[in-house]
Amino acid sequence: MEPADQLLFSPKTTDNRSLTWYLICRTAVITFLLGGASVFYLKGTVDHGIIQPLFVLIGVSYAEALVSAIILKNLTKTFIFAQVQIIWDLLFVTALILMSGGVESVFSFAYLLVIVWASFLFSRRLTVLAAASATILFGGILDLQYFHYLHYFNLYRTVPDGNFFSVLFVHSVAFFLTAILSGTLAERWRKSEAQLQKKSIDYAELEKMNRTILAHISSGLMLVNPQGRIRSFNRAATDITGFTLQDVYDQDAGLFFPEFAGTFSPQEKNLSRAEGRFQNKLGQNLILGYATTTAKGPRGENLGTLVTFQDLTQFKKIEEDLMRADRLAAVGRLAAGMAHEIRNPLASISGSVQLLMEAEHVKKDDLHLMKIVVKEADRLNHLLTEFLTFARPNIPVKEKTNISETLDELEQMLKSDDRFDGIEIRLTKPDSEVFLSLDKGQLCQVLWNLAINAAEAMHGRGFLLLMIDPCLEGGTQIIIEDSGPGIDDSISEKIFEPFFSTKDHGTGLGLAAVYSIIEMHAGTVHVERSELGGARFVLQFEG
């Protein structure tokens, strides 16, 4: 049996309730009899010899009902208790009939009440058994009265003999018919009540399950009514947006989702997949992927638009990284084929021109042109070297490196370079030494490139900050920031792409090489706005 069925048919929830109503109804009937007897007694229409035993019997019945109510309050197994109550009532009615004339008693109908009550407490088989018991008890009274054995109760054979048999026959038929009919109806009632209660439990369980699913689903879920107001907002939606249900309830969806709120209208077609930008409660810009569907009520009425959405910001970043990696791979393959095809002719051109410059009868103008050729050949060779470094960086030879000493060495190198004469260099590092497993030469190349870019951005004057920042969650950050003009947000995502440069004579490979080297070390690099006013490059390393 399922848990819902066990709860439905447990004695504590079903029998106790039925028995409680049974005791209340029985007390009401006794009160009605007592009131009727009192009225007849006051009018003098009832024999005084009957009234007194009747009051005693009713008083005993009140006492029994009170004791039964007290016992029932703390009772768990009620089947035997219910049987005792029916037996008590059968005996009570029997005593009432004995005191009120036997075959002439007007209280013989009370057996029918007991049978009906039994049908609501027991099965139809036990109800028929109660009818048989009533027949036996009533028949016993009539037999004893017929054979003059009830003189003690002042019961004599005062009616014709045929009346005894007709009364017994009519009452027996009535008892059994009542038992069958009331038992059948009671069983149908119990089945209907059980089905209704089971259905209620199923609906409650279904609602609980739906609430659990809505609370734990990873996608944000939002219901926008036909007026464009938010009526539902699950926990995942709060986690993604930062807004709680109290923040958004009954608010215009356009206030929180201005870029794609127009697609929430019921008149719009359902969207299986769409994307839009969203600013969360902390002011961070997110990319949300969402889908919409029309929500219908149980009668087919339009409840609005159901919107499911997910935060795709991180996935988009991964997608961009993969696309960048694909581009780097393509450039690497291209570089491998172009290296010899360019460098060898370039070396021949440069060498040949240098030989011509050593000739005795070279005109001054020709010598000047030859110097330009050699200079441009060297520039092309340098460009090719940077290109190969970016496209096919050497596999890092990692070793335990003291980052604090490395920054000290970098500081000394920068101070000895003429390009940093007008720049104040500041070094910030923790008191304890910081060690990382990496290629020291490649790290110096990265830091040197970033420092040179900063000096060029500041045009030789400003502040340059070098900093080591151990992260609380693990890892280490190396930060380089300057007081230059900074990098515009519109191009901050493109600066690490190859051949993208804001300089007039830049190759666009310096920062791309930085990104490639850091990636080879399983680290990350990103740029943000510096408090000094310029750019702030953050190199993140694990360990």
RODODO-298142 format. One record per residue (C-alpha): residue number from 1; z, y, x. Coordinates in Angstrom, 3 decimals. Example, Ala and Ser with C-alpha at 12.3 -4.5 7.8 and 13.67 -1.06 7.14 Angstrom:
REM RODODO-298142
[node 1; [7.800; -4.500; 12.300]]
[node 2; [7.140; -1.060; 13.670]]
//
This chain:
REM RODODO-298142
[node 1; [0.000; 0.000; 0.000]]
[node 2; [-0.874; 3.447; 1.262]]
[node 3; [1.913; 5.973; 1.962]]
[node 4; [0.899; 8.022; -1.082]]
[node 5; [1.192; 4.947; -3.319]]
[node 6; [4.562; 4.032; -1.855]]
[node 7; [5.831; 7.493; -2.636]]
[node 8; [4.380; 7.377; -6.128]]
[node 9; [6.018; 4.095; -7.206]]
[node 10; [9.319; 4.395; -5.370]]
[node 11; [12.359; 4.126; -7.688]]
[node 12; [13.789; 7.388; -6.447]]
[node 13; [10.833; 9.428; -7.635]]
[node 14; [9.802; 7.568; -10.799]]
[node 15; [12.675; 5.524; -12.310]]
[node 16; [15.352; 8.149; -11.733]]
[node 17; [13.319; 10.737; -13.560]]
[node 18; [12.611; 8.401; -16.495]]
[node 19; [16.243; 7.346; -16.690]]
[node 20; [17.388; 10.954; -16.643]]
[node 21; [15.177; 11.789; -19.609]]
[node 22; [16.303; 8.569; -21.294]]
[node 23; [19.989; 9.542; -21.015]]
[node 24; [19.246; 13.063; -22.300]]
[node 25; [17.318; 11.765; -25.331]]
[node 26; [19.979; 9.174; -26.116]]
[node 27; [22.708; 11.830; -25.985]]
[node 28; [20.645; 14.011; -28.320]]
[node 29; [20.300; 11.162; -30.821]]
[node 30; [24.034; 10.422; -30.681]]
[node 31; [24.760; 14.106; -31.233]]
[node 32; [22.403; 14.111; -34.205]]
[node 33; [24.190; 11.074; -35.699]]
[node 34; [27.590; 12.636; -35.067]]
[node 35; [26.505; 15.887; -36.699]]
[node 36; [25.074; 14.052; -39.709]]
[node 37; [28.194; 11.956; -40.108]]
[node 38; [30.359; 15.098; -39.906]]
[node 39; [28.349; 16.785; -42.655]]
[node 40; [28.602; 13.753; -44.936]]
[node 41; [32.315; 13.461; -44.177]]
[node 42; [32.944; 17.084; -45.110]]
[node 43; [31.004; 16.678; -48.358]]
[node 44; [32.956; 13.522; -49.159]]
[node 45; [29.851; 11.346; -49.602]]
[node 46; [30.779; 8.808; -46.920]]
[node 47; [33.583; 6.290; -47.032]]
[node 48; [36.458; 7.428; -44.803]]
[node 49; [36.845; 3.872; -43.536]]
[node 50; [33.407; 4.072; -41.943]]
[node 51; [33.690; 7.564; -40.445]]
[node 52; [36.596; 6.872; -38.134]]
[node 53; [35.074; 3.796; -36.392]]
[node 54; [31.777; 5.682; -36.226]]
[node 55; [33.416; 8.577; -34.373]]
[node 56; [35.116; 6.132; -32.025]]
[node 57; [31.808; 4.402; -31.293]]
[node 58; [30.016; 7.697; -30.718]]
[node 59; [32.806; 8.896; -28.435]]
[node 60; [32.583; 5.705; -26.397]]
[node 61; [28.837; 6.226; -26.174]]
[node 62; [29.373; 9.777; -24.853]]
[node 63; [31.744; 8.454; -22.220]]
[node 64; [29.259; 5.757; -21.191]]
[node 65; [26.462; 8.362; -20.928]]
[node 66; [28.641; 10.555; -18.714]]
[node 67; [29.568; 7.676; -16.414]]
[node 68; [25.909; 6.563; -16.277]]
[node 69; [24.776; 10.066; -15.302]]
[node 70; [27.330; 10.161; -12.464]]
[node 71; [26.281; 6.715; -11.213]]
[node 72; [22.557; 7.543; -11.495]]
[node 73; [22.950; 10.648; -9.320]]
[node 74; [23.678; 8.547; -6.218]]
[node 75; [21.768; 5.403; -7.180]]
[node 76; [18.697; 4.234; -5.276]]
[node 77; [17.923; 0.870; -6.944]]
[node 78; [17.622; 1.602; -10.656]]
[node 79; [16.033; -1.534; -12.128]]
[node 80; [19.319; -3.358; -12.872]]
[node 81; [20.892; -0.083; -14.000]]
[node 82; [18.061; 0.451; -16.534]]
[node 83; [18.491; -3.095; -17.874]]
[node 84; [22.213; -2.502; -18.362]]
[node 85; [21.445; 0.677; -20.315]]
[node 86; [19.079; -1.115; -22.704]]
[node 87; [21.576; -3.935; -23.227]]
[node 88; [24.276; -1.359; -23.904]]
[node 89; [22.113; 0.389; -26.489]]
[node 90; [21.249; -2.871; -28.219]]
[node 91; [24.957; -3.695; -28.466]]
[node 92; [25.722; -0.128; -29.583]]
[node 93; [23.179; -0.323; -32.414]]
[node 94; [24.494; -3.766; -33.352]]
[node 95; [28.051; -2.403; -33.582]]
[node 96; [26.801; 0.576; -35.565]]
[node 97; [25.088; -1.735; -38.062]]
[node 98; [28.204; -3.897; -38.349]]
[node 99; [30.253; -0.824; -39.221]]
[node 100; [27.725; 0.604; -41.685]]
[node 101; [26.966; -2.246; -44.095]]
[node 102; [25.012; -4.920; -42.245]]
[node 103; [21.980; -5.748; -44.344]]
[node 104; [22.376; -2.458; -46.210]]
[node 105; [22.873; -0.333; -43.069]]
[node 106; [20.680; 2.701; -42.714]]
[node 107; [20.931; 2.511; -38.884]]
[node 108; [18.757; -0.573; -38.389]]
[node 109; [15.906; 1.776; -37.397]]
[node 110; [17.865; 2.543; -34.198]]
[node 111; [16.639; -0.774; -32.780]]
[node 112; [13.130; 0.743; -32.851]]
[node 113; [14.319; 3.666; -30.753]]
[node 114; [15.795; 1.290; -28.194]]
[node 115; [12.522; -0.663; -28.048]]
[node 116; [10.508; 2.526; -27.576]]
[node 117; [12.859; 3.643; -24.802]]
[node 118; [12.518; 0.238; -23.138]]
[node 119; [8.722; 0.619; -23.156]]
[node 120; [9.014; 3.765; -21.038]]
[node 121; [11.372; 2.092; -18.569]]
[node 122; [9.891; -1.398; -18.232]]
[node 123; [6.681; -3.326; -18.446]]
[node 124; [5.225; -4.488; -21.753]]
[node 125; [6.614; -8.000; -21.174]]
[node 126; [10.162; -6.727; -20.819]]
[node 127; [9.645; -4.463; -23.841]]
[node 128; [8.730; -7.498; -25.941]]
[node 129; [11.859; -9.184; -24.569]]
[node 130; [13.902; -6.193; -25.776]]
[node 131; [12.276; -6.555; -29.234]]
[node 132; [13.157; -10.256; -29.275]]
[node 133; [16.758; -9.399; -28.324]]
[node 134; [16.918; -6.848; -31.161]]
[node 135; [15.542; -9.457; -33.573]]
[node 136; [18.114; -12.017; -32.466]]
[node 137; [21.004; -9.549; -32.745]]
[node 138; [19.921; -8.208; -36.128]]
[node 139; [19.138; -11.696; -37.386]]
[node 140; [22.537; -12.869; -36.194]]
[node 141; [24.258; -10.122; -38.194]]
[node 142; [22.316; -11.075; -41.326]]
[node 143; [23.028; -14.802; -40.843]]
[node 144; [26.752; -14.224; -40.350]]
[node 145; [26.862; -11.866; -43.307]]
[node 146; [24.895; -14.343; -45.436]]
[node 147; [27.340; -17.152; -44.660]]
[node 148; [30.412; -14.948; -45.174]]
[node 149; [31.610; -14.819; -41.554]]
[node 150; [31.951; -11.007; -41.347]]
[node 151; [34.895; -10.402; -43.668]]
[node 152; [36.682; -8.599; -40.827]]
[node 153; [34.007; -5.891; -41.004]]
[node 154; [34.128; -5.855; -44.805]]
[node 155; [30.630; -7.279; -44.936]]
[node 156; [29.883; -9.552; -47.859]]
[node 157; [26.759; -10.977; -49.455]]
[node 158; [26.282; -8.075; -51.864]]
[node 159; [22.524; -8.329; -52.243]]
[node 160; [20.311; -11.122; -53.545]]
[node 161; [19.569; -13.927; -51.105]]
[node 162; [15.891; -13.070; -50.976]]
[node 163; [16.713; -9.600; -49.624]]
[node 164; [18.236; -11.094; -46.492]]
[node 165; [15.027; -12.914; -45.629]]
[node 166; [12.723; -10.020; -46.503]]
[node 167; [14.794; -7.529; -44.489]]
[node 168; [14.861; -9.859; -41.497]]
[node 169; [11.103; -10.495; -41.736]]
[node 170; [10.174; -6.829; -42.106]]
[node 171; [12.436; -5.754; -39.249]]
[node 172; [11.269; -8.570; -36.947]]
[node 173; [7.625; -7.677; -37.518]]
[node 174; [8.419; -3.987; -36.989]]
[node 175; [10.324; -4.730; -33.769]]
[node 176; [7.514; -6.757; -32.214]]
[node 177; [4.722; -4.446; -33.368]]
[node 178; [6.623; -1.486; -31.982]]
[node 179; [7.167; -3.330; -28.712]]
[node 180; [3.488; -4.215; -28.347]]
[node 181; [2.155; -0.808; -29.336]]
[node 182; [4.693; 1.290; -27.460]]
[node 183; [4.487; -1.009; -24.435]]
[node 184; [0.701; -0.705; -24.363]]
[node 185; [0.802; 3.064; -24.735]]
[node 186; [3.563; 3.395; -22.154]]
[node 187; [1.633; 1.322; -19.617]]
[node 188; [-1.461; 3.450; -20.136]]
[node 189; [0.638; 6.571; -19.791]]
[node 190; [2.182; 5.286; -16.577]]
[node 191; [-1.226; 4.407; -15.152]]
[node 192; [-2.605; 7.820; -16.084]]
[node 193; [0.425; 9.539; -14.566]]
[node 194; [0.136; 7.413; -11.416]]
[node 195; [-3.550; 8.228; -11.065]]
[node 196; [-2.888; 11.913; -11.664]]
[node 197; [-0.082; 11.984; -9.140]]
[node 198; [-2.142; 10.007; -6.618]]
[node 199; [-5.006; 12.420; -7.141]]
[node 200; [-2.628; 15.330; -6.589]]
[node 201; [-1.355; 13.693; -3.412]]
[node 202; [-4.939; 13.099; -2.252]]
[node 203; [-5.810; 16.741; -2.875]]
[node 204; [-2.662; 17.857; -1.065]]
[node 205; [-3.477; 15.559; 1.853]]
[node 206; [-7.064; 16.788; 1.886]]
[node 207; [-5.939; 20.409; 1.868]]
[node 208; [-3.479; 19.698; 4.669]]
[node 209; [-6.219; 17.985; 6.668]]
[node 210; [-8.603; 20.889; 6.103]]
[node 211; [-5.963; 23.363; 7.248]]
[node 212; [-5.314; 21.238; 10.346]]
[node 213; [-9.022; 21.085; 11.175]]
[node 214; [-9.436; 24.831; 10.699]]
[node 215; [-6.396; 25.494; 12.880]]
[node 216; [-7.511; 23.245; 15.754]]
[node 217; [-11.284; 23.580; 15.735]]
[node 218; [-12.551; 25.185; 18.951]]
[node 219; [-15.095; 27.408; 17.201]]
[node 220; [-14.147; 30.665; 15.563]]
[node 221; [-14.443; 30.518; 11.783]]
[node 222; [-14.640; 33.564; 9.546]]
[node 223; [-15.371; 34.039; 5.832]]
[node 224; [-16.992; 37.333; 4.818]]
[node 225; [-17.023; 37.977; 1.059]]
[node 226; [-20.095; 39.405; -0.744]]
[node 227; [-18.670; 42.922; -0.280]]
[node 228; [-18.763; 42.434; 3.511]]
[node 229; [-14.984; 42.121; 3.966]]
[node 230; [-13.269; 39.482; 6.076]]
[node 231; [-11.219; 37.055; 3.965]]
[node 232; [-10.486; 34.244; 6.407]]
[node 233; [-9.979; 34.084; 10.174]]
[node 234; [-8.875; 30.889; 11.923]]
[node 235; [-6.831; 30.444; 15.098]]
[node 236; [-9.859; 29.946; 17.362]]
[node 237; [-11.323; 33.215; 16.075]]
[node 238; [-8.088; 34.939; 17.078]]
[node 239; [-8.194; 33.323; 20.551]]
[node 240; [-11.787; 34.475; 21.090]]
[node 241; [-11.561; 38.014; 19.721]]
[node 242; [-7.900; 38.857; 20.286]]
[node 243; [-7.607; 40.037; 16.664]]
[node 244; [-5.218; 38.269; 14.272]]
[node 245; [-5.784; 37.545; 10.594]]
[node 246; [-3.450; 40.437; 9.769]]
[node 247; [-5.638; 42.768; 11.854]]
[node 248; [-8.918; 41.887; 10.151]]
[node 249; [-7.960; 40.731; 6.648]]
[node 250; [-9.916; 42.570; 3.941]]
[node 251; [-11.440; 44.848; 6.585]]
[node 252; [-15.143; 45.631; 6.794]]
[node 253; [-16.788; 43.087; 9.109]]
[node 254; [-18.948; 45.870; 10.531]]
[node 255; [-15.892; 47.498; 12.102]]
[node 256; [-15.275; 44.465; 14.323]]
[node 257; [-18.790; 42.989; 14.620]]
[node 258; [-21.053; 46.053; 14.513]]
[node 259; [-23.973; 44.519; 16.393]]
[node 260; [-24.594; 41.587; 14.056]]
[node 261; [-22.551; 42.371; 10.926]]
[node 262; [-25.785; 42.913; 8.993]]
[node 263; [-26.572; 39.204; 9.174]]
[node 264; [-23.341; 38.420; 7.252]]
[node 265; [-24.775; 39.645; 3.965]]
[node 266; [-25.316; 36.895; 1.341]]
[node 267; [-28.804; 38.273; 0.783]]
[node 268; [-29.729; 37.489; 4.384]]
[node 269; [-31.129; 34.098; 5.367]]
[node 270; [-28.758; 31.616; 6.962]]
[node 271; [-28.904; 31.601; 10.747]]
[node 272; [-28.715; 28.326; 12.620]]
[node 273; [-28.281; 30.065; 15.979]]
[node 274; [-28.050; 33.689; 17.075]]
[node 275; [-26.363; 35.744; 19.773]]
[node 276; [-24.777; 39.155; 19.912]]
[node 277; [-22.494; 41.302; 22.020]]
[node 278; [-18.892; 41.851; 20.987]]
[node 279; [-15.990; 43.868; 22.365]]
[node 280; [-12.628; 42.103; 22.038]]
[node 281; [-9.253; 43.680; 21.447]]
[node 282; [-8.749; 44.231; 25.198]]
[node 283; [-12.039; 46.094; 25.481]]
[node 284; [-13.839; 43.261; 27.288]]
[node 285; [-17.519; 42.739; 26.504]]
[node 286; [-18.327; 39.217; 25.333]]
[node 287; [-21.478; 37.410; 24.315]]
[node 288; [-20.957; 35.468; 21.087]]
[node 289; [-23.186; 32.725; 19.758]]
[node 290; [-22.902; 32.439; 15.996]]
[node 291; [-24.323; 30.737; 12.918]]
[node 292; [-24.064; 31.718; 9.264]]
[node 293; [-24.189; 29.763; 6.023]]
[node 294; [-23.625; 30.709; 2.394]]
[node 295; [-20.214; 29.595; 1.084]]
[node 296; [-20.148; 28.204; -2.446]]
[node 297; [-17.112; 27.659; -4.685]]
[node 298; [-16.357; 24.505; -6.735]]
[node 299; [-18.387; 25.894; -9.667]]
[node 300; [-21.263; 27.054; -7.498]]
[node 301; [-20.145; 30.668; -7.356]]
[node 302; [-20.974; 32.707; -4.269]]
[node 303; [-17.892; 33.164; -2.084]]
[node 304; [-19.711; 35.030; 0.659]]
[node 305; [-20.895; 34.048; 4.130]]
[node 306; [-19.201; 31.523; 6.394]]
[node 307; [-19.598; 32.485; 10.053]]
[node 308; [-18.909; 30.145; 12.977]]
[node 309; [-18.999; 31.594; 16.484]]
[node 310; [-18.222; 30.713; 20.095]]
[node 311; [-17.700; 32.712; 23.273]]
[node 312; [-20.819; 32.206; 25.411]]
[node 313; [-19.877; 34.710; 28.112]]
[node 314; [-18.961; 32.105; 30.694]]
[node 315; [-21.928; 29.908; 29.782]]
[node 316; [-24.257; 32.856; 30.217]]
[node 317; [-22.796; 33.539; 33.631]]
[node 318; [-23.279; 29.894; 34.597]]
[node 319; [-26.836; 30.065; 33.268]]
[node 320; [-27.527; 33.157; 35.381]]
[node 321; [-26.022; 31.458; 38.434]]
[node 322; [-28.250; 28.435; 37.886]]
[node 323; [-31.306; 30.641; 37.489]]
[node 324; [-30.371; 32.476; 40.687]]
[node 325; [-29.905; 29.153; 42.442]]
[node 326; [-33.338; 28.050; 41.250]]
[node 327; [-34.855; 31.243; 42.565]]
[node 328; [-33.092; 30.773; 45.906]]
[node 329; [-34.362; 27.211; 46.129]]
[node 330; [-37.890; 28.378; 45.432]]
[node 331; [-37.581; 31.112; 48.051]]
[node 332; [-36.212; 28.576; 50.523]]
[node 333; [-39.198; 26.318; 50.046]]
[node 334; [-41.495; 29.294; 50.430]]
[node 335; [-39.675; 30.454; 53.568]]
[node 336; [-40.047; 27.080; 55.259]]
[node 337; [-43.823; 27.242; 54.843]]
[node 338; [-44.176; 30.891; 55.793]]
[node 339; [-41.956; 30.917; 58.898]]
[node 340; [-44.476; 29.499; 61.342]]
[node 341; [-47.465; 31.061; 59.603]]
[node 342; [-46.036; 34.566; 60.074]]
[node 343; [-43.901; 34.370; 63.196]]
[node 344; [-46.485; 32.775; 65.484]]
[node 345; [-49.269; 35.316; 64.798]]
[node 346; [-46.706; 38.095; 64.866]]
[node 347; [-45.519; 37.006; 68.316]]
[node 348; [-49.119; 36.837; 69.519]]
[node 349; [-49.863; 40.313; 68.216]]
[node 350; [-46.712; 41.796; 69.768]]
[node 351; [-47.307; 40.061; 73.113]]
[node 352; [-50.950; 41.080; 73.264]]
[node 353; [-50.212; 44.713; 72.502]]
[node 354; [-47.484; 44.801; 75.138]]
[node 355; [-49.987; 43.471; 77.721]]
[node 356; [-52.462; 46.172; 76.740]]
[node 357; [-49.746; 48.806; 77.181]]
[node 358; [-49.321; 47.699; 80.793]]
[node 359; [-52.934; 48.437; 81.617]]
[node 360; [-53.631; 51.339; 84.063]]
[node 361; [-56.147; 53.368; 82.107]]
[node 362; [-54.523; 53.580; 78.672]]
[node 363; [-54.825; 56.888; 76.939]]
[node 364; [-51.735; 58.626; 75.762]]
[node 365; [-52.760; 58.496; 72.103]]
[node 366; [-53.570; 54.812; 72.365]]
[node 367; [-50.226; 54.125; 73.997]]
[node 368; [-48.470; 55.856; 71.127]]
[node 369; [-50.316; 53.708; 68.597]]
[node 370; [-49.492; 50.561; 70.548]]
[node 371; [-45.790; 51.457; 70.539]]
[node 372; [-45.978; 51.805; 66.751]]
[node 373; [-47.549; 48.346; 66.511]]
[node 374; [-44.820; 46.803; 68.670]]
[node 375; [-42.094; 48.608; 66.720]]
[node 376; [-43.453; 47.459; 63.360]]
[node 377; [-43.901; 43.925; 64.710]]
[node 378; [-40.228; 43.907; 65.706]]
[node 379; [-39.281; 45.236; 62.252]]
[node 380; [-41.267; 42.484; 60.593]]
[node 381; [-39.612; 39.924; 62.832]]
[node 382; [-36.203; 41.290; 61.851]]
[node 383; [-37.182; 41.160; 58.184]]
[node 384; [-38.309; 37.577; 58.585]]
[node 385; [-35.012; 36.689; 60.296]]
[node 386; [-33.037; 38.167; 57.390]]
[node 387; [-35.280; 36.375; 54.951]]
[node 388; [-34.699; 33.012; 56.622]]
[node 389; [-30.960; 33.657; 56.864]]
[node 390; [-30.874; 34.316; 53.130]]
[node 391; [-33.186; 31.533; 52.038]]
[node 392; [-32.052; 28.825; 54.433]]
[node 393; [-28.547; 29.682; 55.620]]
[node 394; [-27.053; 27.452; 58.256]]
[node 395; [-24.619; 24.863; 56.977]]
[node 396; [-21.182; 26.377; 57.633]]
[node 397; [-19.123; 24.759; 60.356]]
[node 398; [-15.705; 25.108; 58.804]]
[node 399; [-12.570; 25.394; 60.857]]
[node 400; [-9.097; 26.754; 60.333]]
[node 401; [-9.541; 30.509; 60.657]]
[node 402; [-6.893; 33.212; 60.847]]
[node 403; [-8.191; 35.772; 58.334]]
[node 404; [-5.725; 38.431; 59.477]]
[node 405; [-7.018; 38.242; 63.066]]
[node 406; [-10.618; 38.246; 61.820]]
[node 407; [-10.074; 41.519; 59.938]]
[node 408; [-8.345; 42.998; 62.989]]
[node 409; [-11.401; 42.141; 65.092]]
[node 410; [-13.698; 43.568; 62.426]]
[node 411; [-11.703; 46.792; 62.357]]
[node 412; [-12.089; 47.203; 66.116]]
[node 413; [-15.834; 46.498; 65.928]]
[node 414; [-16.304; 49.074; 63.170]]
[node 415; [-14.340; 51.740; 65.040]]
[node 416; [-16.522; 51.259; 68.104]]
[node 417; [-19.713; 51.726; 66.052]]
[node 418; [-21.139; 55.275; 65.896]]
[node 419; [-21.944; 54.861; 62.178]]
[node 420; [-18.207; 54.794; 61.378]]
[node 421; [-17.166; 57.876; 63.382]]
[node 422; [-16.614; 59.954; 60.198]]
[node 423; [-15.090; 57.096; 58.172]]
[node 424; [-11.352; 56.418; 57.925]]
[node 425; [-10.779; 52.671; 58.028]]
[node 426; [-7.660; 51.294; 56.378]]
[node 427; [-6.496; 47.695; 56.756]]
[node 428; [-4.034; 46.121; 54.293]]
[node 429; [-2.784; 42.571; 54.800]]
[node 430; [0.341; 40.517; 54.046]]
[node 431; [3.132; 40.197; 56.591]]
[node 432; [2.514; 36.487; 57.044]]
[node 433; [-0.631; 35.065; 58.579]]
[node 434; [-3.354; 33.862; 56.188]]
[node 435; [-5.496; 30.856; 57.154]]
[node 436; [-8.641; 29.540; 55.465]]
[node 437; [-11.026; 26.733; 56.288]]
[node 438; [-14.425; 28.393; 56.772]]
[node 439; [-17.135; 29.341; 59.262]]
[node 440; [-15.754; 32.351; 61.107]]
[node 441; [-19.159; 33.508; 62.369]]
[node 442; [-20.675; 33.521; 58.874]]
[node 443; [-17.604; 35.273; 57.454]]
[node 444; [-17.940; 38.014; 60.074]]
[node 445; [-21.618; 38.360; 59.202]]
[node 446; [-20.726; 38.798; 55.515]]
[node 447; [-18.000; 41.363; 56.179]]
[node 448; [-20.197; 43.252; 58.655]]
[node 449; [-23.060; 43.478; 56.136]]
[node 450; [-20.723; 44.783; 53.417]]
[node 451; [-19.140; 47.300; 55.767]]
[node 452; [-22.551; 48.595; 56.922]]
[node 453; [-23.669; 48.952; 53.288]]
[node 454; [-20.488; 50.914; 52.523]]
[node 455; [-21.053; 53.254; 55.503]]
[node 456; [-24.631; 53.897; 54.432]]
[node 457; [-23.543; 54.526; 50.817]]
[node 458; [-20.926; 57.085; 52.014]]
[node 459; [-23.466; 58.697; 54.423]]
[node 460; [-21.009; 58.305; 57.292]]
[node 461; [-18.024; 60.057; 55.688]]
[node 462; [-15.229; 58.703; 53.497]]
[node 463; [-12.677; 55.926; 53.301]]
[node 464; [-13.185; 52.194; 53.842]]
[node 465; [-10.455; 49.776; 52.741]]
[node 466; [-10.197; 46.214; 54.065]]
[node 467; [-7.604; 44.078; 52.283]]
[node 468; [-6.317; 40.495; 52.101]]
[node 469; [-4.812; 39.578; 48.724]]
[node 470; [-3.258; 36.095; 48.267]]
[node 471; [-3.702; 35.159; 44.574]]
[node 472; [-0.752; 34.033; 42.484]]
[node 473; [-2.787; 31.180; 40.968]]
[node 474; [-3.886; 29.971; 44.408]]
[node 475; [-6.643; 30.975; 46.799]]
[node 476; [-7.230; 34.160; 48.733]]
[node 477; [-9.212; 37.318; 48.080]]
[node 478; [-10.828; 39.450; 50.782]]
[node 479; [-11.603; 42.908; 49.428]]
[node 480; [-13.829; 45.636; 50.823]]
[node 481; [-13.980; 48.936; 48.935]]
[node 482; [-15.226; 52.402; 49.731]]
[node 483; [-15.118; 55.965; 48.435]]
[node 484; [-18.863; 56.280; 48.012]]
[node 485; [-20.831; 56.854; 44.801]]
[node 486; [-20.335; 53.251; 43.695]]
[node 487; [-22.782; 50.934; 41.933]]
[node 488; [-23.962; 51.699; 38.421]]
[node 489; [-22.922; 49.136; 35.804]]
[node 490; [-26.523; 48.727; 34.694]]
[node 491; [-27.514; 47.215; 38.064]]
[node 492; [-24.238; 45.554; 39.098]]
[node 493; [-25.562; 42.172; 37.933]]
[node 494; [-28.806; 42.520; 39.931]]
[node 495; [-27.573; 43.586; 43.365]]
[node 496; [-27.251; 39.997; 44.616]]
[node 497; [-30.835; 39.156; 43.672]]
[node 498; [-33.335; 38.912; 46.561]]
[node 499; [-35.538; 41.935; 47.269]]
[node 500; [-33.521; 44.157; 44.933]]
[node 501; [-32.487; 47.324; 46.791]]
[node 502; [-31.547; 50.896; 45.992]]
[node 503; [-32.318; 52.066; 49.534]]
[node 504; [-35.612; 53.670; 50.466]]
[node 505; [-36.166; 51.331; 53.408]]
[node 506; [-33.951; 48.414; 52.402]]
[node 507; [-35.166; 44.832; 52.407]]
[node 508; [-33.041; 43.773; 49.457]]
[node 509; [-31.864; 40.674; 51.325]]
[node 510; [-28.519; 41.799; 52.751]]
[node 511; [-26.377; 41.250; 49.641]]
[node 512; [-28.470; 38.238; 48.656]]
[node 513; [-27.589; 36.660; 52.028]]
[node 514; [-23.909; 37.541; 51.427]]
[node 515; [-24.015; 35.776; 48.068]]
[node 516; [-25.737; 32.733; 49.577]]
[node 517; [-23.190; 32.374; 52.399]]
[node 518; [-20.183; 32.760; 50.083]]
[node 519; [-21.718; 30.207; 47.731]]
[node 520; [-22.088; 27.783; 50.675]]
[node 521; [-18.311; 28.131; 51.176]]
[node 522; [-17.662; 27.254; 47.475]]
[node 523; [-16.401; 30.786; 46.938]]
[node 524; [-17.379; 33.638; 44.634]]
[node 525; [-18.267; 37.279; 45.132]]
[node 526; [-18.453; 40.057; 42.576]]
[node 527; [-18.500; 43.828; 42.533]]
[node 528; [-16.437; 46.237; 40.433]]
[node 529; [-15.432; 49.889; 40.352]]
[node 530; [-13.014; 50.926; 43.118]]
[node 531; [-10.022; 53.196; 42.622]]
[node 532; [-11.383; 55.112; 45.600]]
[node 533; [-14.424; 55.973; 43.490]]
[node 534; [-16.982; 53.708; 45.116]]
[node 535; [-17.778; 49.978; 45.064]]
[node 536; [-15.208; 47.197; 45.404]]
[node 537; [-16.499; 43.832; 46.623]]
[node 538; [-14.131; 40.913; 45.997]]
[node 539; [-14.633; 37.671; 47.937]]
[node 540; [-12.692; 34.787; 46.374]]
[node 541; [-11.903; 31.644; 48.398]]
[node 542; [-9.996; 28.573; 47.329]]
[node 543; [-7.128; 27.195; 49.366]]
//
